[in-house]
Amino acid sequence: MKKVAIVTDTNSGMTNEEAKKEGVFLVPMPFVIDGKEYYEGVNLTTEEFYEKQAQNSKIFSSQPSINDVVELWREILKTYDEVVHIPMSSGLSNSFDTANTFSEEFEGRVQVVNNQRISVTMKASVYEAVAMAREGADAQQIKKYLEDTKFDSSIYILVDTLKYLKQGGRITPAAATIAAILNIKPILQIQGGKLDSYAKVLNVKTAKLKMIEAAKQDLTNRFSGLVKEGKMRISVAHTRNEENAKLFAEEIKKAIPDVEIEFVDALPLSIAVHIGAKSLAIALHRVF
């Protein structure tokens, strides 16, 4: 049986403590804040990030250094036979393409997964990869499974403000101004790795009902087979909104009692940089 290492980055929302517990190698995401480089979970805490964002600091996310990633692979392969590397969705970043190109020099010992996921759905894939490796699957088998099942996930996100989406050029200033005047709460969706608009509502209560209804529709239609097999899970995520996320999880349990809640997690900072604090999200994903 081959010894397979699992590598991911902090776009998964996985903490250093969780990664250490599961034996996962975690690559920190870099951020440039007011011209200075920081690394998530290394010299940048979640609270520090939100404080700087609230102070209107100029914040940009970046890709992990490919040199650092390649050196990590080399170090891992001194004691492991193979590596499965799970970066964030290729629909949201070039991390996959870059890593996949450099993996070719390892002659099949490094498999980079185009998993089309981020945050709790990506974290779920990491746990699946860990479970498969423990059961004896090799790197190619794990990669194939994760890519074959990559669309078995869905995320709906309630955004408190359009300020940061406007700053990032994802919506027009006029649209953001109108939304602010009318107090519109936008719901975004991530399907297959791309961030798109899903709905617009007038308050948080309506937004939560809308997201729960969207989740119910997905579970009834897209994921009905997985629900019958007991392989579907719900997770809740947030940006600096933990108490409300816990309350939202309780509401979801009452509305959808037949599907278990897997995680109640903070969204990664790579999403928070675009949507700001006080967001809430519901996510659906399969389990191995």
Secondary structure as GFF3:
##gff-version 3
##sequence-region A 1 288
A	DSSP	beta_strand	4	9	.	.	.	ID=ss1
A	DSSP	three_ten_helix	10	12	.	.	.	ID=ss2
A	DSSP	alpha_helix	16	22	.	.	.	ID=ss3
A	DSSP	beta_strand	25	27	.	.	.	ID=ss4
A	DSSP	beta_strand	30	33	.	.	.	ID=ss5
A	DSSP	beta_strand	36	39	.	.	.	ID=ss6
A	DSSP	alpha_helix	46	54	.	.	.	ID=ss7
A	DSSP	beta_strand	59	61	.	.	.	ID=ss8
A	DSSP	alpha_helix	66	76	.	.	.	ID=ss9
A	DSSP	beta_strand	82	86	.	.	.	ID=ss10
A	DSSP	alpha_helix	95	103	.	.	.	ID=ss11
A	DSSP	three_ten_helix	104	106	.	.	.	ID=ss12
A	DSSP	beta_strand	110	112	.	.	.	ID=ss13
A	DSSP	alpha_helix	119	134	.	.	.	ID=ss14
A	DSSP	alpha_helix	139	148	.	.	.	ID=ss15
A	DSSP	beta_strand	153	158	.	.	.	ID=ss16
A	DSSP	alpha_helix	163	167	.	.	.	ID=ss17
A	DSSP	alpha_helix	173	182	.	.	.	ID=ss18
A	DSSP	beta_strand	185	191	.	.	.	ID=ss19
A	DSSP	beta_strand	194	201	.	.	.	ID=ss20
A	DSSP	alpha_helix	204	220	.	.	.	ID=ss21
A	DSSP	alpha_helix	224	228	.	.	.	ID=ss22
A	DSSP	beta_strand	232	239	.	.	.	ID=ss23
A	DSSP	alpha_helix	242	255	.	.	.	ID=ss24
A	DSSP	beta_strand	261	266	.	.	.	ID=ss25
A	DSSP	alpha_helix	269	275	.	.	.	ID=ss26
A	DSSP	beta_strand	279	286	.	.	.	ID=ss27
###
